[in-house]
């Protein structure tokens, strides 16, 4: 496939990606996420609470009766995962990485829309990452 980017944009994009990859905050978030993913017990706990939560949500949305044992199990798993420092650190790291991705996307999208470099206020407004980012 032919590269659709003009050379100047590709060069600047490479610079941006290098800045992102070498940012201490980004590196720390990635290291935290990778540490979590290496913890099989923590990953299993998070996967279990998410799977059971999704199952209960689907049952609820379909109008089916929820089993009390499943609800109790979900509450117990949710409490354990909420108190797990590795899971909480993973969520924080994931939020950090997603916020950076949303910000970069917001600036690029707004630049394409308006044809000039936007201000932070134009991208973020007064409430978070801007319209359509899904964070508010």
Phi, psi and omega in degrees: 000138180284140178291120183278356185268135170297152185304319182295321179290318179300318179298314180291325177295320176297319177298315179298312181298323177295318178297319178295312184295332182261000179295128179302322180295318180291317179300318180296318179295317179296317179298319178297314179297318180293323176297317177299313183296338177277349180267094185302322181294318180292317179298318179297317178298313180296317179298319181295314180294322179291318180296313180294320178298317177296319179299313180296322179296317179297318178298314180299315182293332179274356179087006181285155177287132178274135178285128182301322180296320178294320179295316178297318179298317179298315180298320179294315179295319180296319178296317178296316182289325178294329180269358182277117184298324179293321179291319178295319178295322178297315178299318178297317179296316179299318178297318179300311181295320180292322178297321177295314179300317179296319181294313179299313179299320180298316179294315181294314180300315181294324177297316179294323180292314188262344178081012176208169183288124180280159172277164176300322179298321179293327181277312186267337184061205180261002183225074172089223192271352183112173183295140173080003183280340179084004182269353179215000000 
